[in-house]
Amino acid sequence: MASSRRVGVAAGIILVTVPACLAAMAPLALTATSPDRSAAARAAGWLAAEEPGAMSAGQQADVMVAMRITGTAPKALAPRLAALAKAAPGYATEAGRTAKVVLGVVAAGGNPRRLGGTDYVGRLQSQQSSPGRYGHTAFDQGLAMLALRAATGRVPAGAATTLTGLASSDGWNFGLDAAAAPDIDSTALSVVALSAAGTPCSATAIRRARAWIATQRTGTGWTAYPGSLPSANSTALVARSNIACGSSAAGPLALIRSLQQRSGAITFTRAQPENRLLATGESVPPLAGVSLAKGFRPG
């Protein structure tokens, strides 16, 4: 998720080594669609060096999700969960941010309804700007739907209906303005969110969106900014949308692997090695064959 407009979208990881990641990798992760478990584990190993105190609450949440996906036991995420509990009250002020907290807590085996005395699922529900519409952006809506799927096992039907109704002819944009042109990141995330809600990928909105995404490929990947180099962030979202629909993510994953350094870190683009924390964290799920449409299970 490369856009600077996004709220609290960042990544990090827990303190384990690459060998530990490989040894502890859960059976679920081993059955993922088109995964590259070795690359995912190397990315996790790099992120493992990041200290909890150096991260925002959003980064803490992404840490927990990435590590759970690559096989870290929930109890090993306890230090991250404690750090998240302290930072979450002031962080979860908007739907997208609250959704990230919920995802992180669930990944760590915690109860998002009782984190530090706060019900973050209830807070997320209260952040609907209208029935079925969470927050104001595609990332608010998409992350909220994924968080509710992870926390409760289902996405409210109204959320899927609302998101479908906000699509343009080709996809979605950051502001969820059906009259405006779509963008890659918002469209790919919306496909994943609708899949989490049980919308079939043969549905008109998803089918059109995926067809449009296919036309937007830039060289070996995708970018949020037309004319710029393919980025790991946007390409990771496209990979997740493919995985959510049961399609091969081999193409997008090839670009992500090409951006992975010897350390395991993944750079934003070939020309922009900065933002490695964000790019690496966002690349772990698709590398492990996980879209989050099925919670932390493959697919």
C-alpha positions as CSV (number, residue, x, y, z in Angstrom):
1,M,0.0,0.0,0.0
2,A,2.2,2.8,-1.2
3,S,-0.2,5.7,-1.2
4,S,0.7,8.5,1.3
5,R,-3.0,9.1,1.6
6,R,-3.6,5.9,3.5
7,V,-4.3,5.9,7.2
8,G,-2.0,3.9,9.4
9,V,-0.9,1.4,6.8
10,A,2.5,0.1,7.8
11,A,4.4,-3.1,8.6
12,G,6.9,-4.7,11.0
13,I,7.6,-8.1,12.6
14,I,8.3,-10.1,15.8
15,L,11.5,-11.2,17.3
16,V,12.3,-14.6,15.8
17,T,15.0,-15.8,13.4
18,V,14.6,-17.1,9.9
19,P,15.3,-20.7,11.0
20,A,12.7,-20.3,13.8
21,C,10.2,-19.1,11.3
22,L,10.8,-22.1,9.0
23,A,10.7,-24.5,11.9
24,A,7.5,-23.1,13.3
25,M,5.7,-22.6,10.0
26,A,2.2,-23.8,10.4
27,P,0.7,-26.5,8.2
28,L,-1.8,-23.9,6.9
29,A,1.0,-21.8,5.5
30,L,2.4,-24.8,3.7
31,T,-0.8,-25.3,1.6
32,A,-0.9,-21.7,0.3
33,T,-1.7,-21.0,-3.4
34,S,1.5,-20.1,-5.4
35,P,3.5,-19.3,-2.3
36,D,7.2,-18.6,-1.9
37,R,7.6,-19.7,1.7
38,S,11.4,-19.2,1.6
39,A,11.0,-15.6,0.5
40,A,8.3,-15.0,3.1
41,A,10.5,-16.4,5.9
42,R,13.5,-14.3,4.8
43,A,11.3,-11.2,4.9
44,A,10.1,-12.2,8.3
45,G,13.6,-12.7,9.5
46,W,14.5,-9.1,8.5
47,L,11.5,-7.7,10.1
48,A,12.3,-9.6,13.3
49,A,15.1,-7.2,14.1
50,E,12.6,-4.3,14.5
51,E,12.0,-3.4,18.1
52,P,8.4,-3.0,19.3
53,G,9.1,0.5,20.7
54,A,10.3,1.8,17.3
55,M,6.9,1.1,15.7
56,S,3.5,2.8,15.5
57,A,0.4,0.9,16.5
58,G,-0.3,0.3,12.9
59,Q,3.1,-1.2,12.3
60,Q,2.7,-3.4,15.4
61,A,-0.5,-4.7,14.0
62,D,1.1,-5.5,10.7
63,V,3.9,-7.3,12.6
64,M,1.4,-9.6,14.2
65,V,-0.4,-10.4,11.0
66,A,2.8,-11.1,9.1
67,M,4.2,-13.3,11.8
68,R,1.0,-15.3,12.3
69,I,0.9,-15.9,8.6
70,T,4.4,-17.2,8.5
71,G,3.8,-19.6,11.4
72,T,4.7,-17.8,14.6
73,A,2.7,-19.1,17.5
74,P,0.3,-16.5,19.0
75,K,2.0,-16.7,22.4
76,A,5.3,-15.5,20.9
77,L,3.5,-12.3,19.9
78,A,2.7,-11.4,23.5
79,P,5.3,-8.6,23.7
80,R,3.8,-7.0,20.5
81,L,0.3,-7.4,21.8
82,A,1.2,-5.6,25.0
83,A,2.8,-2.8,23.0
84,L,-0.3,-2.6,20.8
85,A,-2.6,-2.5,23.8
86,K,-0.8,0.6,25.1
87,A,-0.7,2.4,21.8
88,A,-4.1,1.5,20.4
89,P,-6.4,3.8,22.3
90,G,-4.9,7.0,20.8
91,Y,-4.3,5.3,17.4
92,A,-7.7,3.8,16.6
93,T,-9.5,7.0,15.8
94,E,-10.6,6.1,12.3
95,A,-12.1,2.9,10.8
96,G,-8.9,1.8,8.9
97,R,-6.8,2.3,12.0
98,T,-9.2,0.4,14.2
99,A,-9.4,-2.4,11.7
100,K,-5.6,-2.8,11.8
101,V,-5.7,-3.0,15.6
102,V,-8.4,-5.7,15.4
103,L,-6.4,-7.7,12.8
104,G,-3.3,-7.5,15.0
105,V,-5.0,-8.6,18.1
106,V,-6.7,-11.6,16.4
107,A,-3.4,-12.6,14.9
108,A,-1.8,-12.6,18.3
109,G,-4.6,-14.8,19.8
110,G,-6.1,-11.9,21.8
111,N,-9.6,-10.8,22.2
112,P,-10.2,-7.5,20.2
113,R,-13.3,-6.9,22.3
114,R,-11.2,-6.8,25.5
115,L,-7.9,-5.2,24.7
116,G,-6.8,-3.1,27.6
117,G,-10.5,-2.7,28.6
118,T,-11.6,-1.5,25.2
119,D,-13.9,-3.2,22.7
120,Y,-12.3,-2.5,19.3
121,V,-14.8,-4.5,17.4
122,G,-17.5,-2.3,18.9
123,R,-15.4,0.8,18.2
124,L,-15.0,-0.3,14.5
125,Q,-18.8,-0.7,14.2
126,S,-19.3,2.7,15.7
127,Q,-17.0,4.2,13.0
128,Q,-19.5,3.6,10.2
129,S,-20.2,6.9,8.5
130,S,-23.5,5.4,7.2
131,P,-24.9,1.9,7.4
132,G,-22.5,-0.5,5.8
133,R,-19.9,2.2,5.1
134,Y,-16.9,2.2,7.3
135,G,-15.0,5.5,7.5
136,H,-14.6,7.4,4.3
137,T,-11.9,5.7,2.1
138,A,-11.4,2.5,0.3
139,F,-8.8,1.5,2.9
140,D,-11.2,2.2,5.8
141,Q,-13.8,0.0,4.1
142,G,-11.6,-2.8,2.9
143,L,-9.6,-3.1,6.1
144,A,-12.8,-3.0,8.2
145,M,-14.3,-5.8,6.2
146,L,-11.1,-7.9,6.6
147,A,-10.9,-7.2,10.3
148,L,-14.5,-8.2,10.9
149,R,-14.0,-11.4,8.9
150,A,-11.0,-12.2,11.1
151,A,-12.7,-11.3,14.4
152,T,-16.2,-12.6,13.9
153,G,-15.9,-15.1,11.0
154,R,-18.2,-13.0,8.8
155,V,-18.6,-9.7,7.0
156,P,-21.9,-7.8,7.4
157,A,-23.9,-8.1,4.2
158,G,-24.4,-4.4,4.2
159,A,-20.7,-3.7,4.0
160,A,-20.4,-5.8,0.8
161,T,-23.5,-4.2,-0.7
162,T,-22.2,-0.7,0.1
163,L,-18.7,-1.4,-1.4
164,T,-20.2,-3.0,-4.5
165,G,-22.4,0.1,-5.0
166,L,-19.4,2.4,-4.8
167,A,-17.6,0.9,-7.7
168,S,-17.0,2.7,-10.9
169,S,-17.2,0.8,-14.2
170,D,-13.7,-0.5,-13.7
171,G,-13.0,-0.6,-10.0
172,W,-12.6,1.6,-7.0
173,N,-10.7,4.7,-5.9
174,F,-9.4,6.0,-2.6
175,G,-12.4,8.2,-1.9
176,L,-14.9,5.6,-3.1
177,D,-16.3,8.0,-5.6
178,A,-18.1,5.9,-8.2
179,A,-17.9,8.8,-10.7
180,A,-14.1,9.0,-10.4
181,A,-11.4,6.9,-12.1
182,P,-10.2,3.8,-10.2
183,D,-6.7,3.2,-8.8
184,I,-4.8,0.0,-8.5
185,D,-4.4,-0.2,-4.7
186,S,-8.1,0.6,-3.9
187,T,-9.4,-1.7,-6.5
188,A,-7.2,-4.7,-5.5
189,L,-8.0,-4.3,-1.8
190,S,-11.7,-4.0,-2.6
191,V,-11.6,-7.3,-4.5
192,V,-10.1,-9.0,-1.5
193,A,-12.6,-7.4,0.9
194,L,-15.6,-8.5,-1.3
195,S,-14.1,-12.0,-1.5
196,A,-13.9,-12.0,2.3
197,A,-17.6,-11.2,2.4
198,G,-18.4,-14.2,0.2
199,T,-18.9,-12.3,-3.1
200,P,-18.0,-14.6,-5.9
201,C,-15.2,-13.5,-8.2
202,S,-17.6,-14.0,-11.1
203,A,-19.7,-11.1,-9.8
204,T,-19.8,-8.2,-12.3
205,A,-18.0,-5.7,-10.1
206,I,-15.1,-8.0,-9.3
207,R,-14.9,-9.4,-12.8
208,R,-14.6,-5.9,-14.3
209,A,-12.2,-4.8,-11.7
210,R,-9.9,-7.7,-12.3
211,A,-10.0,-7.2,-16.0
212,W,-9.0,-3.5,-15.5
213,I,-6.2,-4.4,-13.1
214,A,-4.8,-6.7,-15.8
215,T,-4.6,-3.8,-18.3
216,Q,-2.7,-1.6,-15.8
217,R,0.4,-3.8,-15.6
218,T,3.6,-1.7,-15.9
219,G,6.5,-3.8,-17.0
220,T,6.8,-6.6,-14.4
221,G,4.3,-5.2,-11.9
222,W,1.9,-2.6,-10.8
223,T,2.1,0.9,-9.3
224,A,-0.2,3.3,-7.6
225,Y,1.2,6.2,-9.6
226,P,0.9,6.0,-13.4
227,G,4.2,6.5,-15.1
228,S,6.3,5.4,-12.1
229,L,8.2,2.1,-11.6
230,P,6.3,-0.9,-10.3
231,S,6.2,-1.0,-6.5
232,A,6.2,-3.9,-4.1
233,N,3.2,-2.4,-2.3
234,S,0.8,-2.1,-5.2
235,T,2.0,-5.4,-6.7
236,A,1.5,-7.2,-3.4
237,L,-2.2,-6.0,-3.3
238,V,-2.7,-7.3,-6.9
239,A,-1.1,-10.6,-5.8
240,R,-3.6,-10.8,-2.9
241,S,-6.5,-10.1,-5.2
242,N,-5.4,-13.0,-7.4
243,I,-5.0,-15.3,-4.4
244,A,-8.4,-14.3,-3.1
245,C,-10.0,-15.3,-6.4
246,G,-8.0,-18.6,-6.7
247,S,-5.8,-17.4,-9.5
248,S,-2.1,-17.7,-9.9
249,A,-0.1,-14.9,-8.3
250,A,3.1,-16.1,-9.9
251,G,3.5,-12.9,-12.0
252,P,3.1,-10.4,-9.2
253,L,5.2,-12.5,-6.8
254,A,8.1,-12.5,-9.4
255,L,8.3,-8.8,-9.1
256,I,8.3,-8.8,-5.4
257,R,11.0,-11.4,-5.2
258,S,13.1,-9.3,-7.6
259,L,12.9,-6.5,-5.1
260,Q,14.0,-8.6,-2.1
261,Q,17.5,-7.9,-0.8
262,R,20.0,-10.4,0.6
263,S,18.9,-9.3,4.1
264,G,15.4,-10.4,3.3
265,A,14.0,-6.9,3.2
266,I,11.9,-5.9,0.2
267,T,12.3,-2.4,-1.3
268,F,9.5,-0.2,-2.5
269,T,10.8,0.0,-6.1
270,R,14.2,-0.7,-7.8
271,A,15.0,3.0,-7.7
272,Q,13.6,3.7,-4.2
273,P,15.1,1.4,-1.6
274,E,13.4,3.3,1.3
275,N,10.2,2.3,2.9
276,R,11.5,-1.2,3.3
277,L,9.5,-1.8,6.5
278,L,6.2,-1.0,4.8
279,A,7.1,-2.8,1.6
280,T,8.4,-5.9,3.4
281,G,5.4,-6.2,5.7
282,E,2.9,-5.9,2.9
283,S,4.7,-8.4,0.8
284,V,4.7,-11.2,3.4
285,P,1.0,-12.2,3.1
286,P,1.0,-12.8,-0.7
287,L,4.5,-14.5,-0.5
288,A,2.9,-16.9,1.9
289,G,-0.1,-17.4,-0.3
290,V,-2.5,-15.5,2.0
291,S,-4.9,-12.7,0.9
292,L,-6.6,-12.2,4.3
293,A,-10.0,-12.9,2.6
294,K,-10.1,-16.1,4.7
295,G,-8.5,-14.7,7.8
296,F,-5.0,-15.9,8.2
297,R,-5.6,-19.1,6.3
298,P,-4.2,-19.6,2.7
299,G,-6.4,-18.3,-0.1
